[in-house]
Amino acid sequence: MLKKVTLFLLIFSFQYVDAQIKLNQNTGNTLVETGMPSCEKEESWGRIFKLSDFGVGPNEQFIICSGQIGLSKSNSGASLSINVFSFTDLPPQGSNVLRPTLLLGSRGIGQAPVIDGEPEIVQADFDEPIVVPAGVDRILVSVSKNKDYYNPASAEITVAGTDNDTGDSWYTGCDVAYTWTATTFVMML
């Protein structure tokens, strides 16, 4: 069976061919500042979803056609992309480190908008969807920021969230490249 999906980072929603289901690890729709640190270097923010928790069966393929991210501060010196990884094992209890298994697809969002006021949602509709094959039960969905070295503007970006988070967020970047770390741990550093 084929399922069509729309992706929303931090407030995710997935869309089936004939219906819409929200994958949501936040409560409410009002975006707030998260207090996450930022830097000029490459960064990524991600969430893990167990697809069977949202009614996707083990023999069902997922088609991801778009994505969104909430930003509370953003500058035009960065480009953004959405990445989807398959994911097999959760980290051991108490571990702060995550290792995704396989990149299933990546799509560009484009140049980051300038946001310096109320948090906003940035939307990306993909020209070519990302396919999550049947048999994949967990995915890590991330938004990555890369510095645009041809643009002198700042590349700092701060992600937004909502007042109540119901899932873990993961971060990699700045000086912790190539290691996904729980955002609760990053904010304690």
ABEGO torsion letter per residue (X at the ends): XBBBBBBBBGBBBBBBAABBBBBBABBEABBBBAGBBBBABBBBBBBBBBAAAAGBBAABBBBBABBBBBBABBBAABBBBBBBBBBABBBBBGBABBBBABBAEBBBAEBBBBBBBBBBBBBBBBABBBBBBBGBABBBBBBBBBBBAABABBABBBBBBBABBABBBBBBEEAABGBBBBAAAAAAX
